[in-house]
Amino acid sequence: MSDKENLDERRERIRQEELKNNPTGNVGDAFNRTNNSSLVDLVAGVGWKGAGILILIILLGVMLYLAI
């Protein structure tokens, strides 16, 4: 591990190594991904700004639903 590797990079590196070392688990995850989507994957894919915008949209939707 390098000195400049932060916690998120280390976590992702370990996750990728586990996926490489366990291909049958990876196949099972792929089949069950639609049933068990991961919030971590969603937030990591859109970044912190996208996650904030998503939360705001959800809150606005709930407020509009309750107002009507």
CHARMM-style PDB file with segment names, atoms N, HN, CA, C and O in Angstrom:
ATOM      1  N   MET     1       0.852  -1.173   0.000  1.00  0.00      PROA
ATOM      2  CA  MET     1       0.000   0.000   0.000  1.00  0.00      PROA
ATOM      3  C   MET     1       0.896   1.233   0.000  1.00  0.00      PROA
ATOM      4  O   MET     1       1.828   1.320   0.799  1.00  0.00      PROA
ATOM      5  N   SER     2       0.629   2.157  -0.862  1.00  0.00      PROA
ATOM      6  HN  SER     2      -0.129   2.086  -1.511  1.00  0.00      PROA
ATOM      7  CA  SER     2       1.436   3.368  -0.924  1.00  0.00      PROA
ATOM      8  C   SER     2       1.016   4.340   0.175  1.00  0.00      PROA
ATOM      9  O   SER     2      -0.069   4.227   0.745  1.00  0.00      PROA
ATOM     10  N   ASP     3       1.893   5.290   0.457  1.00  0.00      PROA
ATOM     11  HN  ASP     3       2.775   5.382  -0.006  1.00  0.00      PROA
ATOM     12  CA  ASP     3       1.603   6.269   1.502  1.00  0.00      PROA
ATOM     13  C   ASP     3       0.476   7.217   1.090  1.00  0.00      PROA
ATOM     14  O   ASP     3      -0.224   7.758   1.946  1.00  0.00      PROA
ATOM     15  N   LYS     4       0.299   7.420  -0.207  1.00  0.00      PROA
ATOM     16  HN  LYS     4       0.867   6.981  -0.903  1.00  0.00      PROA
ATOM     17  CA  LYS     4      -0.693   8.391  -0.680  1.00  0.00      PROA
ATOM     18  C   LYS     4      -2.071   7.767  -0.920  1.00  0.00      PROA
ATOM     19  O   LYS     4      -3.011   8.473  -1.284  1.00  0.00      PROA
ATOM     20  N   GLU     5      -2.200   6.453  -0.721  1.00  0.00      PROA
ATOM     21  HN  GLU     5      -1.436   5.879  -0.426  1.00  0.00      PROA
ATOM     22  CA  GLU     5      -3.478   5.776  -0.953  1.00  0.00      PROA
ATOM     23  C   GLU     5      -4.428   6.079   0.212  1.00  0.00      PROA
ATOM     24  O   GLU     5      -4.123   5.785   1.367  1.00  0.00      PROA
ATOM     25  N   ASN     6      -5.570   6.664  -0.108  1.00  0.00      PROA
ATOM     26  HN  ASN     6      -5.818   6.903  -1.047  1.00  0.00      PROA
ATOM     27  CA  ASN     6      -6.518   6.983   0.965  1.00  0.00      PROA
ATOM     28  C   ASN     6      -7.435   5.797   1.242  1.00  0.00      PROA
ATOM     29  O   ASN     6      -7.336   4.760   0.587  1.00  0.00      PROA
ATOM     30  N   LEU     7      -8.309   5.953   2.195  1.00  0.00      PROA
ATOM     31  HN  LEU     7      -8.389   6.796   2.727  1.00  0.00      PROA
ATOM     32  CA  LEU     7      -9.165   4.856   2.655  1.00  0.00      PROA
ATOM     33  C   LEU     7     -10.095   4.352   1.551  1.00  0.00      PROA
ATOM     34  O   LEU     7     -10.279   3.143   1.409  1.00  0.00      PROA
ATOM     35  N   ASP     8     -10.679   5.255   0.773  1.00  0.00      PROA
ATOM     36  HN  ASP     8     -10.529   6.237   0.888  1.00  0.00      PROA
ATOM     37  CA  ASP     8     -11.587   4.839  -0.302  1.00  0.00      PROA
ATOM     38  C   ASP     8     -10.852   4.037  -1.371  1.00  0.00      PROA
ATOM     39  O   ASP     8     -11.366   3.032  -1.862  1.00  0.00      PROA
ATOM     40  N   GLU     9      -9.648   4.483  -1.731  1.00  0.00      PROA
ATOM     41  HN  GLU     9      -9.230   5.299  -1.332  1.00  0.00      PROA
ATOM     42  CA  GLU     9      -8.871   3.764  -2.736  1.00  0.00      PROA
ATOM     43  C   GLU     9      -8.469   2.381  -2.227  1.00  0.00      PROA
ATOM     44  O   GLU     9      -8.491   1.406  -2.978  1.00  0.00      PROA
ATOM     45  N   ARG    10      -8.105   2.306  -0.963  1.00  0.00      PROA
ATOM     46  HN  ARG    10      -8.087   3.098  -0.354  1.00  0.00      PROA
ATOM     47  CA  ARG    10      -7.727   1.021  -0.369  1.00  0.00      PROA
ATOM     48  C   ARG    10      -8.919   0.073  -0.347  1.00  0.00      PROA
ATOM     49  O   ARG    10      -8.782  -1.104  -0.681  1.00  0.00      PROA
ATOM     50  N   ARG    11     -10.090   0.580   0.045  1.00  0.00      PROA
ATOM     51  HN  ARG    11     -10.201   1.537   0.316  1.00  0.00      PROA
ATOM     52  CA  ARG    11     -11.303  -0.238   0.087  1.00  0.00      PROA
ATOM     53  C   ARG    11     -11.651  -0.760  -1.303  1.00  0.00      PROA
ATOM     54  O   ARG    11     -12.006  -1.928  -1.463  1.00  0.00      PROA
ATOM     55  N   GLU    12     -11.548   0.110  -2.306  1.00  0.00      PROA
ATOM     56  HN  GLU    12     -11.260   1.059  -2.176  1.00  0.00      PROA
ATOM     57  CA  GLU    12     -11.866  -0.306  -3.669  1.00  0.00      PROA
ATOM     58  C   GLU    12     -10.849  -1.326  -4.182  1.00  0.00      PROA
ATOM     59  O   GLU    12     -11.227  -2.274  -4.871  1.00  0.00      PROA
ATOM     60  N   ARG    13      -9.572  -1.149  -3.859  1.00  0.00      PROA
ATOM     61  HN  ARG    13      -9.266  -0.379  -3.299  1.00  0.00      PROA
ATOM     62  CA  ARG    13      -8.535  -2.091  -4.281  1.00  0.00      PROA
ATOM     63  C   ARG    13      -8.787  -3.467  -3.665  1.00  0.00      PROA
ATOM     64  O   ARG    13      -8.670  -4.483  -4.349  1.00  0.00      PROA
ATOM     65  N   ILE    14      -9.132  -3.504  -2.384  1.00  0.00      PROA
ATOM     66  HN  ILE    14      -9.227  -2.679  -1.828  1.00  0.00      PROA
ATOM     67  CA  ILE    14      -9.416  -4.774  -1.718  1.00  0.00      PROA
ATOM     68  C   ILE    14     -10.652  -5.424  -2.316  1.00  0.00      PROA
ATOM     69  O   ILE    14     -10.697  -6.642  -2.488  1.00  0.00      PROA
ATOM     70  N   ARG    15     -11.657  -4.614  -2.632  1.00  0.00      PROA
ATOM     71  HN  ARG    15     -11.620  -3.624  -2.492  1.00  0.00      PROA
ATOM     72  CA  ARG    15     -12.888  -5.141  -3.236  1.00  0.00      PROA
ATOM     73  C   ARG    15     -12.598  -5.765  -4.601  1.00  0.00      PROA
ATOM     74  O   ARG    15     -13.114  -6.834  -4.925  1.00  0.00      PROA
ATOM     75  N   GLN    16     -11.758  -5.078  -5.405  1.00  0.00      PROA
ATOM     76  HN  GLN    16     -11.338  -4.210  -5.141  1.00  0.00      PROA
ATOM     77  CA  GLN    16     -11.409  -5.613  -6.724  1.00  0.00      PROA
ATOM     78  C   GLN    16     -10.606  -6.905  -6.609  1.00  0.00      PROA
ATOM     79  O   GLN    16     -10.806  -7.828  -7.399  1.00  0.00      PROA
ATOM     80  N   GLU    17      -9.697  -6.981  -5.632  1.00  0.00      PROA
ATOM     81  HN  GLU    17      -9.534  -6.231  -4.991  1.00  0.00      PROA
ATOM     82  CA  GLU    17      -8.922  -8.209  -5.428  1.00  0.00      PROA
ATOM     83  C   GLU    17      -9.834  -9.367  -5.033  1.00  0.00      PROA
ATOM     84  O   GLU    17      -9.641 -10.492  -5.493  1.00  0.00      PROA
ATOM     85  N   GLU    18     -10.819  -9.102  -4.190  1.00  0.00      PROA
ATOM     86  HN  GLU    18     -10.977  -8.188  -3.816  1.00  0.00      PROA
ATOM     87  CA  GLU    18     -11.759 -10.149  -3.793  1.00  0.00      PROA
ATOM     88  C   GLU    18     -12.588 -10.623  -4.977  1.00  0.00      PROA
ATOM     89  O   GLU    18     -12.874 -11.815  -5.092  1.00  0.00      PROA
ATOM     90  N   LEU    19     -12.976  -9.715  -5.852  1.00  0.00      PROA
ATOM     91  HN  LEU    19     -12.743  -8.747  -5.759  1.00  0.00      PROA
ATOM     92  CA  LEU    19     -13.734 -10.105  -7.038  1.00  0.00      PROA
ATOM     93  C   LEU    19     -12.897 -10.981  -7.966  1.00  0.00      PROA
ATOM     94  O   LEU    19     -13.409 -11.931  -8.558  1.00  0.00      PROA
ATOM     95  N   LYS    20     -11.596 -10.657  -8.091  1.00  0.00      PROA
ATOM     96  HN  LYS    20     -11.181  -9.885  -7.609  1.00  0.00      PROA
ATOM     97  CA  LYS    20     -10.713 -11.459  -8.936  1.00  0.00      PROA
ATOM     98  C   LYS    20     -10.495 -12.849  -8.346  1.00  0.00      PROA
ATOM     99  O   LYS    20     -10.429 -13.830  -9.086  1.00  0.00      PROA
ATOM    100  N   ASN    21     -10.383 -12.941  -7.033  1.00  0.00      PROA
ATOM    101  HN  ASN    21     -10.437 -12.143  -6.432  1.00  0.00      PROA
ATOM    102  CA  ASN    21     -10.084 -14.209  -6.382  1.00  0.00      PROA
ATOM    103  C   ASN    21     -11.298 -15.103  -6.211  1.00  0.00      PROA
ATOM    104  O   ASN    21     -11.139 -16.279  -5.886  1.00  0.00      PROA
ATOM    105  N   ASN    22     -12.498 -14.596  -6.416  1.00  0.00      PROA
ATOM    106  HN  ASN    22     -12.628 -13.641  -6.680  1.00  0.00      PROA
ATOM    107  CA  ASN    22     -13.708 -15.378  -6.200  1.00  0.00      PROA
ATOM    108  C   ASN    22     -14.655 -15.214  -7.385  1.00  0.00      PROA
ATOM    109  O   ASN    22     -15.667 -14.525  -7.264  1.00  0.00      PROA
ATOM    110  N   PRO    23     -14.349 -15.833  -8.535  1.00  0.00      PROA
ATOM    111  CA  PRO    23     -15.199 -15.634  -9.718  1.00  0.00      PROA
ATOM    112  C   PRO    23     -16.599 -16.202  -9.568  1.00  0.00      PROA
ATOM    113  O   PRO    23     -17.540 -15.649 -10.138  1.00  0.00      PROA
ATOM    114  N   THR    24     -16.771 -17.292  -8.819  1.00  0.00      PROA
ATOM    115  HN  THR    24     -16.006 -17.741  -8.357  1.00  0.00      PROA
ATOM    116  CA  THR    24     -18.126 -17.845  -8.673  1.00  0.00      PROA
ATOM    117  C   THR    24     -19.004 -16.927  -7.839  1.00  0.00      PROA
ATOM    118  O   THR    24     -20.201 -16.811  -8.101  1.00  0.00      PROA
ATOM    119  N   GLY    25     -18.431 -16.280  -6.847  1.00  0.00      PROA
ATOM    120  HN  GLY    25     -17.459 -16.374  -6.634  1.00  0.00      PROA
ATOM    121  CA  GLY    25     -19.185 -15.298  -6.069  1.00  0.00      PROA
ATOM    122  C   GLY    25     -19.571 -14.112  -6.922  1.00  0.00      PROA
ATOM    123  O   GLY    25     -20.645 -13.536  -6.748  1.00  0.00      PROA
ATOM    124  N   ASN    26     -18.696 -13.745  -7.846  1.00  0.00      PROA
ATOM    125  HN  ASN    26     -17.824 -14.213  -7.987  1.00  0.00      PROA
ATOM    126  CA  ASN    26     -18.969 -12.641  -8.752  1.00  0.00      PROA
ATOM    127  C   ASN    26     -20.147 -12.973  -9.663  1.00  0.00      PROA
ATOM    128  O   ASN    26     -20.979 -12.109  -9.941  1.00  0.00      PROA
ATOM    129  N   VAL    27     -20.222 -14.215 -10.129  1.00  0.00      PROA
ATOM    130  HN  VAL    27     -19.546 -14.917  -9.904  1.00  0.00      PROA
ATOM    131  CA  VAL    27     -21.349 -14.630 -10.981  1.00  0.00      PROA
ATOM    132  C   VAL    27     -22.650 -14.557 -10.185  1.00  0.00      PROA
ATOM    133  O   VAL    27     -23.661 -14.070 -10.688  1.00  0.00      PROA
ATOM    134  N   GLY    28     -22.624 -15.042  -8.942  1.00  0.00      PROA
ATOM    135  HN  GLY    28     -21.802 -15.438  -8.533  1.00  0.00      PROA
ATOM    136  CA  GLY    28     -23.815 -14.975  -8.100  1.00  0.00      PROA
ATOM    137  C   GLY    28     -24.242 -13.546  -7.843  1.00  0.00      PROA
ATOM    138  O   GLY    28     -25.434 -13.238  -7.851  1.00  0.00      PROA
ATOM    139  N   ASP    29     -23.266 -12.665  -7.614  1.00  0.00      PROA
ATOM    140  HN  ASP    29     -22.298 -12.916  -7.608  1.00  0.00      PROA
ATOM    141  CA  ASP    29     -23.592 -11.259  -7.412  1.00  0.00      PROA
ATOM    142  C   ASP    29     -24.212 -10.644  -8.656  1.00  0.00      PROA
ATOM    143  O   ASP    29     -25.133  -9.831  -8.562  1.00  0.00      PROA
ATOM    144  N   ALA    30     -23.711 -11.029  -9.814  1.00  0.00      PROA
ATOM    145  HN  ALA    30     -22.963 -11.689  -9.890  1.00  0.00      PROA
ATOM    146  CA  ALA    30     -24.231 -10.482 -11.064  1.00  0.00      PROA
ATOM    147  C   ALA    30     -25.689 -10.897 -11.270  1.00  0.00      PROA
ATOM    148  O   ALA    30     -26.504 -10.091 -11.720  1.00  0.00      PROA
ATOM    149  N   PHE    31     -26.021 -12.144 -10.944  1.00  0.00      PROA
ATOM    150  HN  PHE    31     -25.359 -12.799 -10.579  1.00  0.00      PROA
ATOM    151  CA  PHE    31     -27.400 -12.608 -11.115  1.00  0.00      PROA
ATOM    152  C   PHE    31     -28.344 -11.959 -10.115  1.00  0.00      PROA
ATOM    153  O   PHE    31     -29.511 -11.722 -10.428  1.00  0.00      PROA
ATOM    154  N   ASN    32     -27.853 -11.668  -8.916  1.00  0.00      PROA
ATOM    155  HN  ASN    32     -26.905 -11.860  -8.662  1.00  0.00      PROA
ATOM    156  CA  ASN    32     -28.714 -11.123  -7.870  1.00  0.00      PROA
ATOM    157  C   ASN    32     -28.628  -9.607  -7.751  1.00  0.00      PROA
ATOM    158  O   ASN    32     -29.233  -9.028  -6.849  1.00  0.00      PROA
ATOM    159  N   ARG    33     -27.898  -8.963  -8.631  1.00  0.00      PROA
ATOM    160  HN  ARG    33     -27.406  -9.434  -9.364  1.00  0.00      PROA
ATOM    161  CA  ARG    33     -27.712  -7.518  -8.523  1.00  0.00      PROA
ATOM    162  C   ARG    33     -29.034  -6.764  -8.677  1.00  0.00      PROA
ATOM    163  O   ARG    33     -29.243  -5.756  -8.002  1.00  0.00      PROA
ATOM    164  N   THR    34     -29.912  -7.222  -9.534  1.00  0.00      PROA
ATOM    165  HN  THR    34     -29.742  -8.041 -10.083  1.00  0.00      PROA
ATOM    166  CA  THR    34     -31.177  -6.513  -9.715  1.00  0.00      PROA
ATOM    167  C   THR    34     -32.057  -6.620  -8.476  1.00  0.00      PROA
ATOM    168  O   THR    34     -32.824  -5.706  -8.174  1.00  0.00      PROA
ATOM    169  N   ASN    35     -31.947  -7.728  -7.765  1.00  0.00      PROA
ATOM    170  HN  ASN    35     -31.324  -8.470  -8.010  1.00  0.00      PROA
ATOM    171  CA  ASN    35     -32.736  -7.895  -6.545  1.00  0.00      PROA
ATOM    172  C   ASN    35     -32.107  -7.191  -5.358  1.00  0.00      PROA
ATOM    173  O   ASN    35     -32.818  -6.716  -4.472  1.00  0.00      PROA
ATOM    174  N   ASN    36     -30.790  -7.116  -5.329  1.00  0.00      PROA
ATOM    175  HN  ASN    36     -30.213  -7.501  -6.049  1.00  0.00      PROA
ATOM    176  CA  ASN    36     -30.076  -6.570  -4.178  1.00  0.00      PROA
ATOM    177  C   ASN    36     -29.122  -5.471  -4.635  1.00  0.00      PROA
ATOM    178  O   ASN    36     -27.906  -5.622  -4.519  1.00  0.00      PROA
ATOM    179  N   SER    37     -29.643  -4.401  -5.136  1.00  0.00      PROA
ATOM    180  HN  SER    37     -30.631  -4.278  -5.230  1.00  0.00      PROA
ATOM    181  CA  SER    37     -28.756  -3.325  -5.579  1.00  0.00      PROA
ATOM    182  C   SER    37     -28.076  -2.703  -4.369  1.00  0.00      PROA
ATOM    183  O   SER    37     -28.631  -2.679  -3.270  1.00  0.00      PROA
ATOM    184  N   SER    38     -26.882  -2.206  -4.585  1.00  0.00      PROA
ATOM    185  HN  SER    38     -26.432  -2.226  -5.478  1.00  0.00      PROA
ATOM    186  CA  SER    38     -26.079  -1.686  -3.493  1.00  0.00      PROA
ATOM    187  C   SER    38     -26.085  -0.163  -3.509  1.00  0.00      PROA
ATOM    188  O   SER    38     -25.808   0.457  -4.536  1.00  0.00      PROA
ATOM    189  N   LEU    39     -26.398   0.423  -2.382  1.00  0.00      PROA
ATOM    190  HN  LEU    39     -26.623  -0.081  -1.548  1.00  0.00      PROA
ATOM    191  CA  LEU    39     -26.368   1.879  -2.258  1.00  0.00      PROA
ATOM    192  C   LEU    39     -24.946   2.404  -2.401  1.00  0.00      PROA
ATOM    193  O   LEU    39     -24.733   3.511  -2.896  1.00  0.00      PROA
ATOM    194  N   VAL    40     -23.980   1.611  -1.969  1.00  0.00      PROA
ATOM    195  HN  VAL    40     -24.153   0.711  -1.567  1.00  0.00      PROA
ATOM    196  CA  VAL    40     -22.576   2.007  -2.090  1.00  0.00      PROA
ATOM    197  C   VAL    40     -22.204   2.170  -3.556  1.00  0.00      PROA
ATOM    198  O   VAL    40     -21.545   3.142  -3.925  1.00  0.00      PROA
ATOM    199  N   ASP    41     -22.625   1.217  -4.401  1.00  0.00      PROA
ATOM    200  HN  ASP    41     -23.160   0.427  -4.101  1.00  0.00      PROA
ATOM    201  CA  ASP    41     -22.329   1.316  -5.829  1.00  0.00      PROA
ATOM    202  C   ASP    41     -23.010   2.525  -6.448  1.00  0.00      PROA
ATOM    203  O   ASP    41     -22.426   3.190  -7.303  1.00  0.00      PROA
ATOM    204  N   LEU    42     -24.233   2.820  -6.031  1.00  0.00      PROA
ATOM    205  HN  LEU    42     -24.707   2.280  -5.336  1.00  0.00      PROA
ATOM    206  CA  LEU    42     -24.949   3.972  -6.563  1.00  0.00      PROA
ATOM    207  C   LEU    42     -24.244   5.273  -6.212  1.00  0.00      PROA
ATOM    208  O   LEU    42     -24.013   6.108  -7.087  1.00  0.00      PROA
ATOM    209  N   VAL    43     -23.906   5.451  -4.965  1.00  0.00      PROA
ATOM    210  HN  VAL    43     -24.094   4.772  -4.254  1.00  0.00      PROA
ATOM    211  CA  VAL    43     -23.280   6.692  -4.518  1.00  0.00      PROA
ATOM    212  C   VAL    43     -21.881   6.822  -5.093  1.00  0.00      PROA
ATOM    213  O   VAL    43     -21.466   7.922  -5.459  1.00  0.00      PROA
ATOM    214  N   ALA    44     -21.143   5.718  -5.179  1.00  0.00      PROA
ATOM    215  HN  ALA    44     -21.480   4.825  -4.882  1.00  0.00      PROA
ATOM    216  CA  ALA    44     -19.800   5.767  -5.749  1.00  0.00      PROA
ATOM    217  C   ALA    44     -19.860   6.122  -7.229  1.00  0.00      PROA
ATOM    218  O   ALA    44     -18.951   6.766  -7.753  1.00  0.00      PROA
ATOM    219  N   GLY    45     -20.916   5.708  -7.896  1.00  0.00      PROA
ATOM    220  HN  GLY    45     -21.655   5.185  -7.470  1.00  0.00      PROA
ATOM    221  CA  GLY    45     -21.042   5.992  -9.326  1.00  0.00      PROA
ATOM    222  C   GLY    45     -21.389   7.435  -9.624  1.00  0.00      PROA
ATOM    223  O   GLY    45     -20.947   7.969 -10.641  1.00  0.00      PROA
ATOM    224  N   VAL    46     -22.159   8.076  -8.778  1.00  0.00      PROA
ATOM    225  HN  VAL    46     -22.518   7.642  -7.952  1.00  0.00      PROA
ATOM    226  CA  VAL    46     -22.588   9.443  -9.065  1.00  0.00      PROA
ATOM    227  C   VAL    46     -21.767  10.492  -8.331  1.00  0.00      PROA
ATOM    228  O   VAL    46     -21.835  11.670  -8.683  1.00  0.00      PROA
ATOM    229  N   GLY    47     -20.995  10.106  -7.325  1.00  0.00      PROA
ATOM    230  HN  GLY    47     -20.939   9.149  -7.039  1.00  0.00      PROA
ATOM    231  CA  GLY    47     -20.179  11.061  -6.569  1.00  0.00      PROA
ATOM    232  C   GLY    47     -21.004  11.774  -5.511  1.00  0.00      PROA
ATOM    233  O   GLY    47     -22.213  11.571  -5.401  1.00  0.00      PROA
ATOM    234  N   TRP    48     -20.331  12.607  -4.740  1.00  0.00      PROA
ATOM    235  HN  TRP    48     -19.348  12.772  -4.830  1.00  0.00      PROA
ATOM    236  CA  TRP    48     -21.019  13.250  -3.616  1.00  0.00      PROA
ATOM    237  C   TRP    48     -21.986  14.327  -4.079  1.00  0.00      PROA
ATOM    238  O   TRP    48     -23.015  14.537  -3.438  1.00  0.00      PROA
ATOM    239  N   LYS    49     -21.682  15.020  -5.183  1.00  0.00      PROA
ATOM    240  HN  LYS    49     -20.845  14.849  -5.703  1.00  0.00      PROA
ATOM    241  CA  LYS    49     -22.610  16.035  -5.679  1.00  0.00      PROA
ATOM    242  C   LYS    49     -23.877  15.390  -6.221  1.00  0.00      PROA
ATOM    243  O   LYS    49     -24.986  15.858  -5.961  1.00  0.00      PROA
ATOM    244  N   GLY    50     -23.702  14.328  -6.966  1.00  0.00      PROA
ATOM    245  HN  GLY    50     -22.802  13.949  -7.178  1.00  0.00      PROA
ATOM    246  CA  GLY    50     -24.855  13.616  -7.507  1.00  0.00      PROA
ATOM    247  C   GLY    50     -25.718  13.017  -6.418  1.00  0.00      PROA
ATOM    248  O   GLY    50     -26.944  13.026  -6.518  1.00  0.00      PROA
ATOM    249  N   ALA    51     -25.075  12.488  -5.362  1.00  0.00      PROA
ATOM    250  HN  ALA    51     -24.079  12.481  -5.281  1.00  0.00      PROA
ATOM    251  CA  ALA    51     -25.833  11.928  -4.240  1.00  0.00      PROA
ATOM    252  C   ALA    51     -26.626  13.022  -3.537  1.00  0.00      PROA
ATOM    253  O   ALA    51     -27.771  12.799  -3.141  1.00  0.00      PROA
ATOM    254  N   GLY    52     -26.034  14.198  -3.377  1.00  0.00      PROA
ATOM    255  HN  GLY    52     -25.105  14.380  -3.699  1.00  0.00      PROA
ATOM    256  CA  GLY    52     -26.740  15.318  -2.755  1.00  0.00      PROA
ATOM    257  C   GLY    52     -27.939  15.759  -3.579  1.00  0.00      PROA
ATOM    258  O   GLY    52     -29.008  16.036  -3.034  1.00  0.00      PROA
ATOM    259  N   ILE    53     -27.760  15.824  -4.885  1.00  0.00      PROA
ATOM    260  HN  ILE    53     -26.892  15.599  -5.328  1.00  0.00      PROA
ATOM    261  CA  ILE    53     -28.865  16.209  -5.775  1.00  0.00      PROA
ATOM    262  C   ILE    53     -29.965  15.159  -5.725  1.00  0.00      PROA
ATOM    263  O   ILE    53     -31.148  15.499  -5.717  1.00  0.00      PROA
ATOM    264  N   LEU    54     -29.584  13.883  -5.690  1.00  0.00      PROA
ATOM    265  HN  LEU    54     -28.623  13.607  -5.696  1.00  0.00      PROA
ATOM    266  CA  LEU    54     -30.571  12.803  -5.603  1.00  0.00      PROA
ATOM    267  C   LEU    54     -31.379  12.901  -4.311  1.00  0.00      PROA
ATOM    268  O   LEU    54     -32.596  12.716  -4.323  1.00  0.00      PROA
ATOM    269  N   ILE    55     -30.711  13.188  -3.207  1.00  0.00      PROA
ATOM    270  HN  ILE    55     -29.723  13.339  -3.197  1.00  0.00      PROA
ATOM    271  CA  ILE    55     -31.409  13.340  -1.930  1.00  0.00      PROA
ATOM    272  C   ILE    55     -32.359  14.533  -1.978  1.00  0.00      PROA
ATOM    273  O   ILE    55     -33.487  14.442  -1.494  1.00  0.00      PROA
ATOM    274  N   LEU    56     -31.917  15.650  -2.555  1.00  0.00      PROA
ATOM    275  HN  LEU    56     -31.000  15.724  -2.948  1.00  0.00      PROA
ATOM    276  CA  LEU    56     -32.789  16.825  -2.671  1.00  0.00      PROA
ATOM    277  C   LEU    56     -34.025  16.532  -3.516  1.00  0.00      PROA
ATOM    278  O   LEU    56     -35.129  16.955  -3.175  1.00  0.00      PROA
ATOM    279  N   ILE    57     -33.841  15.817  -4.604  1.00  0.00      PROA
ATOM    280  HN  ILE    57     -32.944  15.472  -4.881  1.00  0.00      PROA
ATOM    281  CA  ILE    57     -34.969  15.473  -5.476  1.00  0.00      PROA
ATOM    282  C   ILE    57     -35.962  14.592  -4.732  1.00  0.00      PROA
ATOM    283  O   ILE    57     -37.173  14.784  -4.842  1.00  0.00      PROA
ATOM    284  N   ILE    58     -35.454  13.632  -3.979  1.00  0.00      PROA
ATOM    285  HN  ILE    58     -34.470  13.476  -3.889  1.00  0.00      PROA
ATOM    286  CA  ILE    58     -36.342  12.759  -3.208  1.00  0.00      PROA
ATOM    287  C   ILE    58     -37.106  13.562  -2.164  1.00  0.00      PROA
ATOM    288  O   ILE    58     -38.313  13.383  -2.004  1.00  0.00      PROA
ATOM    289  N   LEU    59     -36.410  14.446  -1.455  1.00  0.00      PROA
ATOM    290  HN  LEU    59     -35.430  14.592  -1.585  1.00  0.00      PROA
ATOM    291  CA  LEU    59     -37.075  15.268  -0.443  1.00  0.00      PROA
ATOM    292  C   LEU    59     -38.132  16.187  -1.061  1.00  0.00      PROA
ATOM    293  O   LEU    59     -39.227  16.323  -0.515  1.00  0.00      PROA
ATOM    294  N   LEU    60     -37.816  16.810  -2.182  1.00  0.00      PROA
ATOM    295  HN  LEU    60     -36.926  16.700  -2.625  1.00  0.00      PROA
ATOM    296  CA  LEU    60     -38.789  17.661  -2.857  1.00  0.00      PROA
ATOM    297  C   LEU    60     -40.009  16.859  -3.317  1.00  0.00      PROA
ATOM    298  O   LEU    60     -41.142  17.332  -3.225  1.00  0.00      PROA
ATOM    299  N   GLY    61     -39.769  15.653  -3.808  1.00  0.00      PROA
ATOM    300  HN  GLY    61     -38.849  15.269  -3.883  1.00  0.00      PROA
ATOM    301  CA  GLY    61     -40.866  14.785  -4.240  1.00  0.00      PROA
ATOM    302  C   GLY    61     -41.773  14.417  -3.082  1.00  0.00      PROA
ATOM    303  O   GLY    61     -42.996  14.421  -3.224  1.00  0.00      PROA
ATOM    304  N   VAL    62     -41.186  14.097  -1.938  1.00  0.00      PROA
ATOM    305  HN  VAL    62     -40.192  14.093  -1.823  1.00  0.00      PROA
ATOM    306  CA  VAL    62     -41.989  13.755  -0.755  1.00  0.00      PROA
ATOM    307  C   VAL    62     -42.781  14.965  -0.297  1.00  0.00      PROA
ATOM    308  O   VAL    62     -43.956  14.843   0.048  1.00  0.00      PROA
ATOM    309  N   MET    63     -42.150  16.134  -0.289  1.00  0.00      PROA
ATOM    310  HN  MET    63     -41.195  16.233  -0.569  1.00  0.00      PROA
ATOM    311  CA  MET    63     -42.855  17.355   0.146  1.00  0.00      PROA
ATOM    312  C   MET    63     -44.001  17.692  -0.797  1.00  0.00      PROA
ATOM    313  O   MET    63     -45.074  18.095  -0.347  1.00  0.00      PROA
ATOM    314  N   LEU    64     -43.788  17.532  -2.099  1.00  0.00      PROA
ATOM    315  HN  LEU    64     -42.917  17.205  -2.465  1.00  0.00      PROA
ATOM    316  CA  LEU    64     -44.869  17.787  -3.056  1.00  0.00      PROA
ATOM    317  C   LEU    64     -45.999  16.769  -2.887  1.00  0.00      PROA
ATOM    318  O   LEU    64     -47.175  17.123  -2.977  1.00  0.00      PROA
ATOM    319  N   TYR    65     -45.647  15.527  -2.647  1.00  0.00      PROA
ATOM    320  HN  TYR    65     -44.692  15.239  -2.573  1.00  0.00      PROA
ATOM    321  CA  TYR    65     -46.658  14.501  -2.449  1.00  0.00      PROA
ATOM    322  C   TYR    65     -47.501  14.787  -1.220  1.00  0.00      PROA
ATOM    323  O   TYR    65     -48.720  14.615  -1.250  1.00  0.00      PROA
ATOM    324  N   LEU    66     -46.867  15.220  -0.141  1.00  0.00      PROA
ATOM    325  HN  LEU    66     -45.877  15.359  -0.117  1.00  0.00      PROA
ATOM    326  CA  LEU    66     -47.590  15.519   1.082  1.00  0.00      PROA
ATOM    327  C   LEU    66     -48.416  16.796   0.971  1.00  0.00      PROA
ATOM    328  O   LEU    66     -49.427  16.937   1.659  1.00  0.00      PROA
ATOM    329  N   ALA    67     -47.997  17.730   0.112  1.00  0.00      PROA
ATOM    330  HN  ALA    67     -47.175  17.615  -0.447  1.00  0.00      PROA
ATOM    331  CA  ALA    67     -48.711  18.991  -0.042  1.00  0.00      PROA
ATOM    332  C   ALA    67     -49.978  18.810  -0.874  1.00  0.00      PROA
ATOM    333  O   ALA    67     -50.931  19.573  -0.716  1.00  0.00      PROA
ATOM    334  N   ILE    68     -50.002  17.843  -1.730  1.00  0.00      PROA
ATOM    335  HN  ILE    68     -49.228  17.223  -1.858  1.00  0.00      PROA
ATOM    336  CA  ILE    68     -51.164  17.662  -2.626  1.00  0.00      PROA
ATOM    337  C   ILE    68     -52.204  16.776  -2.031  1.00  0.00      PROA
ATOM    338  OT1 ILE    68     -53.235  16.527  -2.656  1.00  0.00      PROA
TER     339      ILE     68
END
